């Protein structure tokens, strides 16, 4: 089951995230050539001959941009590894926006649905949110330009623009006979990498890191300070579905939880010497127990953090094996606003584990959609500070495995066909999207939802519906909170009712015992 709190809009984007930003990006290094000058010249001559042949004889005119930048170069990189990549100007700008953590626009997530561009949710406090745009709204036009033949990336590009400029958005909303016109002033949109930090219960804090961009470590520091770190008795650190990002930010976040001088990660490659990273500041005596949540979509910089905390017995890792992405991409800016992300090194946890999974005997499709979560290299055996055995070659294996219960047939269908999302936009329709803070789905709303499912052609036995009633209530409440309040409120509700989070809280005593054992062993070593 995907991470519950992100089910509103992230499921279709997981693989795209991995392919574009699923690595972590280290400092630029100079790459030495392994081929002789003659070999390179001969190869370029062969390529030029083939390209000229194609350019002169292909049935249609040949675009150099398409054949070289989107064909030859990406094709070459695919023979190297799954993560080296070439970015055209649009993708390169998106990459830089993701790394910086902000852009200028109206602030909402959009997605394709039935050939239309639909608003999944405006960001809390964004210009789109303040203007009154809702989840479920269809974007018909942007500045009088119809969106029917545009993909979501093209629509998003129309919505972006310089801060302070105005964009007109024509919206089709269910329950309204006429289109709604919104004149929205663009602003700076912060793409927070720390989405949620709050108290799950007295003394138990929750911190969610969704990616590692240029502001992540600062966001972590600010959120812990806001909560009052001295009051934390236990922390749930959520790295599920975190695809990675910037190496230095993964290091800085690890530094926050480790002791000064402890190794965090090291990397080395053919043309880059081994470089270790150590904690420069340390945790300032905040040795509260930590449970780290991971799943199969936690990658690269997320694995740096989890691997460092696990190797030093600083945290109890809970959930599934992580993705297994241990390659460093160095991003080289190229001509015409393009960029090349080239794998230049491999990274190793403090104990010396290589986290990268083997990709030499599998297709890239199977590599990304991994089914075997138990992969490990039996020859890459290491020990944590406390003497526990850990393995490399298959991502970070959790200290405690946990997979949420599988959805029933009806639950899967409701989830896959966006039943809660579609019901919510229809329920509010032309009315005000308001609910009391303590709202719960009552008998009337459940009967309305039941009738909606039947009208939409969902097939189910009444016993199936009754069996899933509590699950339906939870998901219905979450989705309706997104529209009535904000995506942040819906996300928080999802976290508070997430069974994985509930189980993680129960594992905090194990994290405490692990921490105490590691401390004793350090004292014993120092006494020898």
N, C-alpha and C positions, 0 to 999 in steps of 0.2 A: 504494500500500500504506500503510495507517495506520501511525502511529508504533509500532514494534514493542513497545517496553517497556510501552506502555499498552494493548496488545491484550487484556489480562486483563479489562478492565471499562469502558473509556471510549468505545468506538465508538458505542453508541446515544445518548450524551449530548452529542455535539459540537454539534448544532444547538440543543439546549436551552441549552447553555452560552452560545452566541453570543447567543441572544435575551434571556437574563436577565443575563449578566455580560460579554458580549462587547464592551462599551464600556470607556471609562475615565471615571472620575468626578472632575470638577474641583470647585473651591470654589463655593459657592452664590453666584449673582448675581441681581440684581433684573432682571426681564424687563419691558420697556416694551411697552405695548399698541400694535398697529399699526391697530387698528380703532377707529372712533368709538364713543362711549358709546351712541348711538342704535342703531348696527348691532348691538352686543352685546345690548342690551335686546330688540330685535326678534328676534334669533336665539334667545334664551332663551325668549321667548314662544312662538315656533314649536315649539321642542322640548317645552315644557310641554304645549301643545295636543296634540301627537302622542302624548306619553307618556300623557296622560289618556285619549285615545281608545283606546290599546292596553290600558291598565289596566282600563278599563270594559268592553271588548268582546272581549278575547282569550278563546279557548275555555277556558283554564286560568288559575288565579290567577297573577298576575305578581309575581315577586320583584324588588324594587328593587335588591337586591344583584346579582342576575344580569343584569338588563336595563341597569342604569346602570354599575356598576363593572366588569362583565365584558363589557358590550356597547357602550354609547354612548361611554364614555371611551376604551377601547382602539380602538374604531372611528375616533374622531376622530384619535387619535395615529397610526394607520396611514396617514392621508392626509398626514402630515408627512414622515416618514422611517422607515427600517427599524429604528431603534434607540430612539426615544422609546417609553416603556413605562409602564404602570400596574401597580403591584404590590399584590395583595390582601394581607391580613395574613400569610398563610403565606409567600408569595413574598418579601414585604418582610423577614420575619425571616430567611429563607434568604439573601437578599442581604446582610443585616448580618452574619450568621454567616460568610459567605464573606469579607467585607471584614475582619472582625476576626481571622480565621484560627483560630478555635476555637469549640467548642460543648460541651455536656455530654450524654454518652450512653455507648454501649458500644463504638463505634469499629469499624465495618465497613461495607463497601460491599455493597448488595443490589441485585438486579435481577429483573425478571419473566422467568420461563421456563415456558412451557406452563401458564399460568394460576396458577402458584405463585410465591412469593417465595423466591429462592435467594440464599444468601450467596456473593458473588463472592470476597471476601477480607477477613479481619479486618486492621486496621492493626497493624503491628508494635508490640508492647508494650502494646496497648490492653486494656481489660477483657475484650473478646470473645476476643482472642488468648490472654490468660492463662487464660481459662476453658476453652479447648480447642475452641472453635467453629472449624469448618474451611470452606474453599471447597467448594461443592457441597451444603452442608447446606440443607435446606428448612425455613423457619420456619413451623411449623404454628400456634402460638399465642404471643401475648405477653400475660403476666398473665391467662391463661385466656381471652383474647379470640381467637377463630379469625381467621386472616388470609385465608381463602379468597376473601372478597369485597372485600378491600382492595387498593388499588394500592400500589406500593412507597413512595410518599411518605407514605401513611397508616401503613404499617408502620414507616417510619423515625421518624415522629412518636411512635409508641408506644414506640420504643426510647430516645428522648431523654427527658431529665428532669433534675431537680436533682442536682448532684454529691453522692455519698454515698448516694443512694437505690438500692434494689434492684429489679431487673426480672427476672421469670421468663420464660425463653424455652424453648418446647417445640420440639425439633428432630427432624426425620425425616432419618436418615442411611442412605444405601445400604449394605446389608450388615448392618443392624441390624433385628431383628424388632420391637422396641419403641421408642417415642419416647425421646429423651434429654432430660432436664430440666437446664437450666443456670440457676442463680440468680446473676446478674451484678450487681455493684455499679457503678453509673454513675460515670464520672469525667470530667475535662476532656480533651477530644479536640483535640489540636492539628492543624490542617489545614495542614501544611507546604506552602509554595509552592516551596521549594527542595527537591526530592525526592532528588536525588543529587548528591554532590560527592566525587570520588575520583580517584585516579591511574589513567589508562588505561595508561600506561607511564612509566618514569622521566622526570620533567620535564614530562609532558603531562597536564594536569588536565582534568577534565570537570565542568561545572556545568550543572544542569538547572533552569530556572525554569518552573514549570507555570502560574503566574498571578501577579498583582500584588495582594497584600492588604496589610494594615497592618504586617505583619512581614517583608515580602520583602527590603528593603534590609538589615535587620539580619541576616536569615538568610544573605544573600550574604556579608556581612562576616564573620560567624562561621565560615562554611564555608571561606572563603579563609584566614582566620587559622588554622583547624584544620589545613588542608593545609600551611600555611607558604608564604605568597604569594611570598616571596623565592626560593623554590625552583622557581617555575613558569617554564618555558621556552616554553610554549605552552598556550593555553586553548581548549577546545571549549565554547562557550556555546550551549546547546540551548534554543531558543525555539519548537520545533515544537509545534503544537496549543495554544499559549498564547493564550487568548482575551482577555487584557488584565486590566483591573482598575482600580486607583487611579493617577491621573495622577502624584501626588507620589512614588509608589514607583517608577514607571518613570523619572522624573527622577533620583531618588536612585541607582538602579542605574546609569544612564548616567554620572552624576557619578563613580562609582567607577572608570570606565575611561578617562575623558577628562582633559584638562588643565584646571586651574583657569581659569575665565573663558570657556571655550568654550561656545557656545550649544548647548543640548540640543533644545529645541522651543519653538514659540510657538503661541498660539492667539488667535483673534479671532472675534467674532460681531457680530450686529446691535446688541445691547445690552451688549456687553462689549468694552472697548478691547483693542487688541493687548497681549498679555502674554508677554514672552520669559522663558524659564527658562535659567539658565546654571549651569555646574559651580561650586559653591562651595568644594569641598574638593580635587577632583582626585584623580589616581591615585597620588600620593605617589611618583612616579618608577618605578612598575611598568609599564614599556612592553613587556611581552611580547606576541607576536603572538596575535591572537584570530581564530578562525573561528566565525561565528554560523550556526547551523542554523535554517532557517525552512521552513515549508511553507504550503499554501493555508489552513490553519486558524490561522496566527499572526496576531493582530489587535491593533489599538489600542495599548495600552501596550507590547506586544511590538514593534510597529512603530516606536514612539518610540525604543526602545533601538537596534534595528537601523538605523533611519534616521539617528540621531545618529552612531553608530559608522561607518556607511558614508560619510556626508557629510564626516566629518573624516578619512577614510581610516584609521581606527583598527582596523577589522576587515574581514575578507574574508567576505562573506555568501554562503552555500552552500545550495543546495536549490531550492525552488520560489518563485514569486511569493507574497507574503503575501496576506492576505485583502483588504486595502484598506479599512480602517475608520478614518476620520480625523475622527470627530464626537465632540465632548465632551458627555457627559450630566451635567447637574446634577441631583442627587437632592433633591427637596423632600419632607420628611415631611408627611403629610397626616393627617386625622382618622381615628380608629379603627384606628390602627396600619397604615395604608396608606402608599404612597409613589408619587411621580411622578418618573420619570427623563425629563427633557426635554432634547433637543439644544439647546444654547445657543451653541455655537461650533464652529469647525473648526480642526484643528491642522496645523502646517506644520513640516517638518524644518529643520535649520539652514541648508540651502541655499535654502529657500523653497518646497520641493515640497509640494503638497497630496496626501496619500496616499489620501484618500477616493475610492472608485470612484463613477462615475455610476450612480444608481439611478432616474433619472427616467423611463426608457423600458423598464423591465423589471419583472416581477413580483417580489414579495419572495421567492418560492420560488426563482426563477432567481438572484436576488441572493445568497441564502445558499448555494445549490448551484452556485456559479459553475463553468462549464466552460472559459471562455476565460481562461487564466492569463497571456496576453500583453497584456492590456489596459493601455494607457497613453495619456496625453494628449500628442500631439506638439507642442502649443503650450506645455506646461509643461516646459520644458527648463532644467535647472540644471547646475551644475558642483560637484564635490567640491573639497575643499581642494587635492588633488593634480591637479586639472584633468580629472578623468574626467566624462563625461556621464551624468547621471541624469535620470529622468523622473518626473513626478507623475501622479496620476489612476488608478493601477492597483495600489496597494500598493507594497511594497518589492521591486524586481526583484533577484534574486541576482546577485552578480558571477560566480558559476559555477553553472550550472543542473545539477541532478542529480535524477533520478527513479529510485527503486529498480526493479529488474526486475519486470515484471508476474508475478503468480502464475500457475501453470499451472491447468488446469481442476480437477485433484484438490486442489491446495493451496487454491484458492478455496473448494471445497466443505468441506474440513476446517476451514478458518477460519470460514466462515459458519455451520456447524452445530456449532461449539464442540466439535469432536471431542477435542481434547487435554484440555480442561476436564472433559468427561464421562468420558473414560477414566480420568483421574487420580482422580476421586472414587470410581469403581468399583474401581480397582486397590487403593487403600488400604482402602476399605470399613470393615470392623469392626476392622482391624488398626491398629497404631501407625503414624502417618504419619512415618516416620523414614527417612533416607537418609544414607550417609556423605558427608562434605563433598566428596570428589573423585569422586562418583558420575557415571557416564556410562551412557546407554542401551546395554545389551548385547544379545546375540542373543535371549535369552529375553524381555526386555521388548518388543523390537521384534516378535517373533512374537506375543506377547500383544496388542499394539496392532493388528497386522494382523488377528488373529482377531476382535477387538472391532469393527473397521470392517466386516468381512463380516457379523457378527451384527446390526449396526445398520443394515444395508441400503445401505452405501456401494458404489457401482458403479465399478470401475476395472480397467484392465488391469494385469497384473503389471509390465509395462514402465513404466507410469506411476508405480507405487509405488517401483520401483528408482530411477527418474530423480529422484524427490523424497526419497530416503532421507536424505541429509545435512540437508536442510531439515526433515524430520520429526524427526530426532534433536535438532536445535537447539530446536524448539518444544516437543517433548515434555519435554526437560530443563528448560526454563524453567518450564513449567506445574507440573511435579512439584516443583520447588524452591519454588514458592509455597506448596504445601501442606506439604511436609516441613520447610521452614525459615521463610520469611516472604515477604510480597509484596515487601519490599525486596530480598531475595536474588534473587528471580525477576526483578525489574526490573533489577538490576545485571547479571545474566547476559545479559539481553536487550540491554542497552547495549553490553556488551563484544563481542557477536557481531552487532551491527547494521551492515550494510554501509554505511549512510550515515555513521555515525560513523567507520568505517574509512577511507572516502574523505575525510572532513573532515580527519583526521590528515594525510593525504597533501597536503592543501592548505595546511598551516601555513607552508611556505616562501613561498607566494604572499602570505600575510598579512604575513610578515616583510618581503618586498620592498616591499609596499604601504606599510608603516609607515616603512621607510627612505626611500622616495621622498618621502613627505609631509614628513618631517623636513627633508630637503634643500631642498625647495621653500619651507618656512617660513624657513629660514636665508637663502635667496636673497632672499626678499621683505624680510626685515629688513635686509639689507645694502644695499638700494637707497636 
